């Protein structure tokens, strides 16, 4: 049983989906997989044909396989202790089977292996090889002298007794013409002929290896006293030949055996039926005339080639028969006959694949992830350069990512970039704002609900955000605002990779990459028992900490100019640039709204500006907001009349006075601590010290 059973068993639950079954069959490269219940008991078998039929019927990949597979009572199966006395019984059993692959089950009904036609043929070929080696060994040791000659009457094989009877060594026989050794023997006459060698009387008889055309002869020599023994050995050889022919003739696949010249020497009934020719018509023909384009004298093994027989395309394999010293022929095995039907199915399957690829591309255009890694503008800031490097690495893996940073620092931009740079870029991208979902609806929104789960529920239920994101990425924005009760359910999803819909009884496996973001201090929330510590560590596998804009002052000019180019293009404007005094003021502004505030300020200036350059007047509302700004505005590059200059000087002096008052207030609030005062004002220590010196404050 073990010789014909393949122990590679792939199972699938009856509740799983058609799409999952297709992936499983594709990865396993099997023609069929076994369907089991929750206890692993065999309930049926799902074949490639079943899947093709389901797809042709128009069934969705998201539908369960129930109803698609062959039930248990429709397939032939047997327990592990089933034994056969010979391979002919296995062949008979396979002919009665309704499927090409049959399960083997244990005493509990669980599948442990599979018997296929390929397994049987391999066993048959192994048996044939063993028989061939057995016959060759028998010729060497039988108590009968044997010489084998080819079609040119050259001796090719001799055994020990023939050498003893003729009084010659093997090297004196092999390669010699038979007439030079035994001129008395007439190969045409098959009756025993007497020859004399020294004092030994020898009976010699010849037999052709092939009748039409003759490709060699066997010359048998024996002592007269050994006639009875010789007859017994000949009968044994006949039985072996009969066994060999029986095995070949009962094989389900079409088999064609060729010699070293590519001539057909044997064809089984299955091949006769396929070619619509009898064995008499096939034997002796060149195999390449029967199978178009077939190399009948090849010495290389070939698996699963497409050949043409009698106008029909088939899948066949070729196994050379290795003799001594060269390949002496081969066996062609027809594995699949109805290739035309298979090609039609494969064409339909390819159409479905192309349609699926098209819709994935369309979904990719509409999923809202318009940013890439190239959208992240940074050249000088070390913190941002490191964040971009980590984001690039994160895109290559499936680990959870936690993005920290103040509002407006670009957390969502990084999320889009990671998704678009990953292998999941054409899969769904689902965004969830955890602070915007009401606590009582959060669970059903994230995990979905079953039909009738609660009053007002949709008739057919609803898929949750996690199920919608299956195979892709889910972005959990403002994760710090997620309710504690929901945090525990999210933790289970991350651990078990499955969800349980509200009101449902079964879990749904999911494959989702999680990216979370927040502007809150999660460690502080953990200390305050407002955020689960175990969930924090589950999310914080890869962490990106985005710096605020006030810590990226060296990149403000680059960012401002990039936004100007963007809004020039979108609003069809032609501003030449931003004046240097404004850029310098930008660098001294605290930017509480970070990059989003800078972008909004430039968009507003582009929309309302009246000159060819964006000047101080275009950003007055932003840069003159009282205590939110600490500026030391440099001299303007645009000069107007004397009255305007006087007004600007008065305004600058007023701003400097306000700045000095703010510094004194901050020092008073922080009890003289300059570090805390700088932090309170939202500026760096170096900038704070410069302003102390400028304001003459000790």
Helices and strands as residue ranges (DSSP letters): E 5-6, E 11-13, H 18-28, E 32-36, E 42-47, H 48-56, E 70-71, G 72-74, E 78-79, H 87-96, E 101-105, E 111-116, H 117-141, E 145-150, E 155-158, H 160-166, H 170-173, H 178-181, E 193-197, E 200-208, E 216-223, G 224-226, H 227-250, E 254-259, E 264-267, H 269-275, H 279-282, H 287-290, E 291-292, E 302-309, E 312-322, E 327-336, H 339-366, G 373-375, H 382-395, E 401-404, H 411-421, E 429-433, H 439-447, H 465-468, E 473-477, G 479-481, H 484-496, E 498-500, E 507-509, E 513-518, H 522-527, H 533-539, E 542-545, G 549-551, G 553-555, H 556-570, E 577-578, H 580-588, H 594-608, E 613-614, G 616-619, H 620-623, G 626-628, H 642-669, H 674-681, H 685-694
